[in-house]
Every structure is written in structure tokens, then in C-alpha cells.
Amino acid sequence: MEEYQETKIQKLKKFLRECKRVIRVTRKPNREEFKTIVKVSGLGMIIIGLIGFLIAMGKQLLF
């Protein structure tokens, strides 16, 4: 039982170390990167919406 607890604690410590490393490496996007992310995300939402709309229209026409 003690070994099990110890491995759980070790896994938790390893996870927290990795989280700290990721936070240190990440950075805030600059204005251009942010604009690009917004454009790509918006375009993706529009495309997915159009696909859903076309499927719904096709369903209405067929059934």
C-alpha cells in the first residue's frame, strides 16, 4: 500500500513539473498572431455551419 501511495505522489510531482515547464514555455500571442487565429477559427466555424446547413437542407429535400 505504501508503494502505491509513493508512486501516486511521484506521478503527481512529475505532472506538476511538466505543467510548470509548459507554462514557462508558452507566451501571449502578438497582435498579428491573434488576428490570424481569429480569422482561421471564424472561417472554420463558417465552413462547419455551411456543411450543417447543407446537410439539413438535403434532409428536408429528400425526406
Buried (B, 14 or more C-beta within 10 A) or exposed (E): EEEEEEEEEEEEEEEEEEEEEEEEEEEEEEEEEEEEEEEEEEEEEEEEEEEEEEEEEEEEEEE
